[in-house]
Each structure stands twice: as structure tokens, then as C-alpha cells.
Amino acid sequence: MDLHIIPGKPLRGEIKLPGDKSISHRAALFAALAKGESHLENFLVAGVTEVMLQALTALGVSWELSENNLTIQGKGFSGLISPPNEINCGISGTTLRLLAGALTAANIPAILDGSSGLRRRPMSRVVNPLQDMGAMVGSTAQGTAPLILQRRPTETILLGTEHVLPVSSAQVKTAILLAGLAADGPTTIIEPTQSRDHTERMLSSMEVQIDQKKLDGNNCVTLFPSDTNMLSPLDITIPGDISSASFLIVAALITPGSDILIKDVGLNPTRTGLLDVLSEMGANIQITHNPEQSNEPVGDIQVVHSLLQGIQTSGDMVVRMIDEFPIFAVAGAYASGNTKVKQANELRNKESDRISTICTQLQAVGVQIKELEDGFYITGSKQPVGGGVQPNGDHRLAMSLAICGLGAANATTIKQAEIFSESYPGFVDALKTLGANLTYG
């Protein structure tokens, strides 16, 4: 399915977003691991969360979805069953890695696999720590999926140990913490920069003791398992997804005459790096903070078209906006001056090699962007020309290319645009509601 973007129309109006993808993933799995009924409002219904729900069904967990409200009958760790077939995680690294930790704690044998894109992503970074704890889990010789988890002897108890992560990763951290729920003592994770902390916030709300502190400049998280190994059920409303908001934010910034309001967006400080960088670039972004929602900060975001200036970003900021670099590159393309991204090697291990695909596809629509080993360099101030682009199965790249087309000199066509539905099924409708001219054909 192709999507055609006709540039020129300003974006105006107010909109609410579907639930945060990272929080939805965690809430569904953690609710399944709890004992009792959990209620999750504003759950993200998308391709990447559907594979998580299918995995829960395979593990014997009952759930009911009504529009975007999800009810889960938690089974606890001891109530899960071994899946009859391998679990297909699709393109979702979050699903695979979080399940690896949860099934290690539950001592459930399983095979975790996924798409060809998921099979190229590094899994040794989660397999090795789980093995250090005593898990019987393995991957391919290249350290990739499929992962094979075997049942440990009943007398074998997982070890509470310290793990030093060479690369900050919320998915790896979560897998280790979930396994730590069944360990014989505290589990500590040290990461060079704090990755998103939705897991720590949610587990704390489920009566798990978690301590966080800085240690020699690193982020240190320690989980203390309880004697009962029991999680309390959840009753939460999931905030709007800041990553989905990022596309609409940049769309308004680069489209003359635009003025939009995005309601009830999650503003977790470990996720708002793009907002900080855009503000440094001169973006007119106003935030109204609302009361916390499900132990997460939330607010409304007002965005007005702005003239942006190029910027350089690296280091800790990379972790705080790791999912937003495709759309950040679009902002850089429309900014005056030069934009440079460094120390972002992790982008090569996403749904695609995002450094390479960002550069090749933006070059295809006339953006002056150069690929670097650990990032990219953009020479701004030249209007993209538009044209046909191929997102290579990467949902965030596809949406970013669509936003880039809103300010191009000519129409832009996104090939295989159905990939939007993996993380933001309502993306096209949201843009149309705000006034954009988009058609399928």
C-alpha cells in the first residue's frame, strides 16, 4: 500500500494519542505475571503489542480487549504453561527480550523467534546476563534469535547478581529485573546512562522493592525479590506515547502556519530528549503539566511552526531520544545550518540499520545527509524535493519520511506504508484530522 503526501497545508487542531508502546508492553506482561485481574485503559492496539498478547495466550493467560481497554486475568509465575509452539515476536525486540526474562523467572521452556529483521538484532546482551543468573537459555552462534529456553532442575535457584551493561538498554534491564524476581537475593544492574525507567516505576507500583542511585556517574538499579514472588494487579490508564507525539510535533514545526495541541502525553524524563533538543533548536513548544497518570508524568504539548537552527547531539542525549532519531533527522533537514549526531551506534541495531536507512531514504528525497560510522551529518536549509521512498519495514522511518513530505517541494510517496500499523495505526488519520493532505493509492 502506497501513501501519497501532498505538501502545503498547515496543521491545526487538538488530538489525543494511543497509549505508550513501551508502557503497554510492560503493563500487559506484568499484569499476566500478577495474581488477579488487571485493568489497562488506553492500551496501544498495534502490531507490536498484538504479538505480546498472542504470546500471553500461548502461555495460558486469558485477556479481553474492548476497543483500547484491556482486562487480563493474571496467572502469576507458577500459573503459566509451556507454549505448544514457538512464540513469534514479529518485529518486536521488546516482546522477545521481556519474555526471555519473565520465562526465566517462571522456569518455562520456550522458543522465542521473530521476523528476519528481529533475527538480525543482538540478543547476547540479554542471553549472557540470564546465563550468569543460572538460566538455561541460548541463541544462535551469532548471538541472535531464535532464543531457546530450557527448564532448569527444580532444585536450581536463580542467582541474584550484579550486571554491568556496556550499553544502556531498557529492554535488557527489564529482562534481568524480571528474572531477578525469582532470584535468591538482590539483582543489581549498572548502566552507563539511565535508560527509560517504566519498568522500575511499574514494578514499584506492584509492591516490588527497587532502589535507584548514581554510582560513579553510572545509573544503578537494585531489585529485592520477595518471599512470595507475588505481583499485585494493575489498574492504570496508560499515557499517550511521546514517541508517536514526536512525529506530530516535528510536522507542526516544519509546516508553515501550523499550531497544534497534543493532549495527555507521557513526559517521563528518560523519554523527553527530543523535546529538549528541539527547544535548543528554537522550537516553539509549550508544555502544560497535568497530574501524574499511573505513576508517570503527563502533560499537554502545544506546538507552533518555528524556524529551527541546526544542532549537534551525542552522549547521554542519545539514550533519551534513541527511538526519535528518524524524525529528528527530518527536523535537521528543515533547520538552518548543520545538524550532527554522534555516538549513536545503537541505531544500527534497531528494526533496520537506522543510520544507513535514514541517510539513504532522506537522500532519495533531496536531503543533504551524510552517513557517519556512529551517526549522520545534515546540511540544512535546502527544501527536500519529494519523490518515492522505501522504509524497508521500519515503522518509525516510514512515519518520519511521511512527515518530511509535508514540507517538500513536490509530492512524496511512501511505499509499503502499512508498516505504520506496527506502532501507530492511527497515524494517517491523526494527520488528516489536523489538516494534512494524504491519500492511499
ZIRA-V701096 format. One record per pair of residues at least 24 apart in sequence whose ideal C-beta (glycine too) atoms are under 7 Angstrom apart, sorted by the first residue. I is the first residue (numbers start at 1). J is the second residue. Records with the same first field share a line. If there is no record, write none. Layout:
BEGIN
I: J / J
END
This chain:
BEGIN
1: 416 / 417 / 418 / 440
2: 413 / 414 / 415 / 417 / 440 / 441
3: 402 / 413 / 414 / 417 / 428 / 438 / 440
4: 411 / 413 / 438 / 439 / 441
5: 402 / 405 / 406 / 411 / 412 / 438
6: 411 / 437
7: 405 / 406 / 407 / 408
9: 435 / 436 / 437
10: 255 / 256 / 257 / 258 / 435
11: 251 / 252 / 255 / 258 / 260 / 434 / 435 / 436
12: 258 / 259 / 260 / 434 / 435
13: 260 / 433 / 434 / 435
14: 261 / 263
15: 248 / 260 / 262 / 263 / 430 / 433 / 434
16: 240 / 263 / 264
17: 240 / 241 / 244 / 245 / 262 / 265
18: 44 / 68 / 241 / 244 / 424 / 426
19: 43 / 44 / 68 / 238 / 240 / 241
20: 44 / 238 / 239 / 240 / 241 / 242 / 266
21: 48 / 49 / 241 / 243 / 423
22: 94 / 196 / 198
23: 198 / 238 / 239
24: 49 / 238
25: 49 / 52 / 94 / 95 / 98
26: 198 / 199 / 202
27: 202 / 234 / 236 / 238
28: 52 / 53 / 56 / 70 / 72
29: 98 / 102
30: 202 / 206 / 231 / 234
31: 72 / 74 / 233 / 234
32: 56 / 61 / 72 / 74 / 75
33: 74 / 76 / 77 / 102 / 231
34: 74 / 76 / 206 / 231 / 232 / 233 / 234
35: 74 / 76 / 230
36: 74 / 233
37: 71 / 73 / 74 / 233
38: 72 / 74 / 233 / 234 / 235
39: 71 / 235
40: 70 / 234 / 236 / 238
41: 69 / 237 / 238
42: 68 / 237 / 238
43: 68 / 69 / 70 / 238
44: 241
46: 421 / 422 / 423 / 424 / 425
47: 90 / 421 / 422
48: 90 / 91 / 92 / 95 / 422 / 423
51: 88 / 89 / 90 / 92 / 95
52: 95
55: 87 / 95 / 99
58: 83 / 87
59: 83
74: 233
76: 230
77: 105 / 106 / 182 / 229
80: 106 / 108
82: 108 / 109 / 110
83: 110
86: 111 / 113 / 146
87: 111 / 112
88: 113 / 114
89: 113 / 114 / 118
90: 114 / 115
91: 115 / 117 / 118 / 351 / 422
93: 118 / 121 / 171
94: 171
96: 145 / 147
97: 126 / 171 / 172 / 175
98: 171 / 174 / 175 / 178
100: 126 / 130 / 137 / 147 / 149 / 175
101: 130 / 174 / 175 / 176 / 178 / 179
102: 178
103: 149
104: 130 / 135 / 137 / 149 / 179
105: 178 / 179 / 181 / 182
107: 151 / 152
109: 149 / 150 / 151
110: 149
111: 146 / 148
112: 145 / 146 / 147
113: 145 / 146
114: 145
117: 351 / 352 / 393
118: 145
119: 144 / 145
120: 144
121: 349
122: 349
123: 147
125: 167 / 169 / 172
126: 172 / 175
129: 163 / 176
130: 175 / 179
132: 161
133: 158 / 159 / 161 / 179 / 183
134: 158 / 159
135: 179
157: 184
158: 182 / 183 / 184
159: 183 / 184
160: 184 / 185 / 186 / 187
161: 187
162: 188 / 190
163: 188 / 189
164: 190
165: 189 / 190 / 191
167: 346
168: 192 / 193 / 195 / 319
169: 195
170: 195 / 196 / 199
173: 199 / 221
174: 199
177: 203 / 223
180: 223 / 225
181: 225 / 229
182: 225 / 229
183: 225
186: 222 / 223 / 224
187: 223
188: 220 / 222
189: 221
190: 215 / 218 / 220
191: 218 / 219
192: 218
193: 219 / 316 / 319
194: 219 / 270
195: 270 / 319
196: 268 / 270 / 271
197: 270
198: 268
201: 295 / 296
202: 295
205: 295
206: 231 / 232 / 234
207: 232
236: 294
237: 293 / 294
238: 294
239: 264 / 265 / 266 / 293 / 296 / 298
240: 264 / 265 / 266
241: 266
242: 266 / 267 / 271 / 272
243: 323 / 324
244: 424
245: 301
246: 274 / 324 / 327
247: 327 / 399 / 400 / 403
248: 430
249: 278 / 285 / 301 / 303
250: 327 / 330 / 331 / 403
251: 403 / 406 / 431
252: 303 / 304 / 305
253: 278 / 283 / 303 / 305 / 306 / 308 / 331
254: 331 / 334 / 406 / 407
255: 305 / 406 / 407
256: 305
257: 305
258: 304 / 305
259: 304
260: 303 / 434
261: 300 / 302
262: 300 / 301
263: 300
264: 290 / 298 / 300
265: 298 / 299 / 301
266: 296 / 298
267: 297 / 298 / 299
268: 296 / 297
270: 320
271: 320
272: 320
273: 317 / 320 / 321
274: 321 / 324 / 328
277: 311 / 313 / 317 / 321 / 328
278: 331
280: 311
281: 308 / 309 / 311 / 331 / 335
282: 306 / 307 / 308 / 309
283: 308
307: 336
308: 334 / 335 / 336
309: 335 / 336 / 337
310: 335 / 336 / 337 / 338 / 339 / 380
311: 339
312: 340
313: 341
314: 342 / 343
315: 343
318: 343 / 344
322: 346
323: 396
325: 354 / 358
326: 354 / 358 / 396 / 397 / 400
327: 400 / 403
329: 358 / 362 / 369 / 376 / 378 / 400
330: 400 / 403 / 404
332: 378 / 380
333: 362 / 367 / 378 / 380 / 384 / 404
334: 380 / 407
335: 380
336: 380 / 381
337: 380
338: 377 / 378 / 379 / 380
339: 378 / 380
340: 375 / 377
341: 375 / 376
342: 374 / 375
343: 374
344: 374 / 375
345: 374
351: 393 / 394 / 395
352: 392 / 393 / 394 / 397
354: 394 / 397
357: 392 / 394 / 397
358: 397
361: 389 / 390 / 391 / 397 / 401
362: 404
364: 389
365: 389 / 404 / 408 / 412
383: 407 / 408 / 409
384: 408
385: 409 / 410
386: 410 / 411 / 412
387: 412
388: 413 / 415
389: 414 / 415
390: 415
391: 416 / 419
393: 419
395: 419 / 420 / 422 / 423
399: 424 / 427
406: 436
END
